[in-house]
Amino acid sequence: MEKISFTPAGEQEDVEFYVIEETRINGASYILVAESEDDEATALILKEVSGDNAAEVLYEIVEDDIELEAVANVFGELLDDIDIQR
């Protein structure tokens, strides 16, 4: 699994996550990440919010319930062997 580092807004230290899957829906890019490779790890769905010409890729946690449900369903279909619990 690929591991990526994020620097949360207002923070100095990076946080590392494992990328489980990625997808594009209606032109928006999403990634499903987890804090560890453990089967019971907490996962987050992140949406890319940086512009096309941005020097860095920026992601935000998907918090809108309708968007979160829709994207979680897509990841659930892509990942037959993973149970996504909300």
Helices and strands as residue ranges (DSSP letters): E 2-6, E 15-25, E 28-34, E 43-48, E 59-61, H 65-78
